[in-house]
Amino acid sequence: MGLSAFPAISEVSPQEAWDILEREPTTRLIDVRTRAEWGFVGVPDIGELNQETIFVEWASYPHMSANPQFGAEVLKALNGDIPDKLLFLCRSGVRSLHAAHAVADVLSGCGRPVQCINIAEGFEGDLDRKGQRGQLNGWKLRGLAWRQS
């Protein structure tokens, strides 16, 4: 099924995502990267906003197999408290876009439309001319709070 079959997903920059989390404390941040990425690259630290990031893998390392239980795991992590907005973060904004579509589809199918928003640039940002991340854009490069996990 193509992405066009899913509800529309908007995108924001990492800074705009931070601003939304700061202004709207019921909004939740879902990091869909792998456990390896969380452990070796770091995680967003939204503690100063009195928030905690939700961590659910969209795909598992090393095979990067899609997580067939992703939607259910997100709902479980929300513990029945489904906010009006969910922000999705991955390394560069690609996996998180797919994850946002999947969750929007699940919630829409349950009669609970939620604004699912992809964080463009992701945690590490786009590849530069040398094929490296972390030099052009992304959550970390924009100076937003993060920590090693």
Secondary structure, 3 states (H helix, E strand, C coil): CCHHHCCCCEEECHHHHHHHHHHCCCCEEEECCCHHHHHHHCEECCHHHCCCCEECCCEECCCCEECCCHHHHHHHHHCCCCCCEEEEECCCCCHHHHHHHHHHHHHHHCCCCCEEEEECCCCCCCCCCCCCCCCCCCCCCCCCCEECC
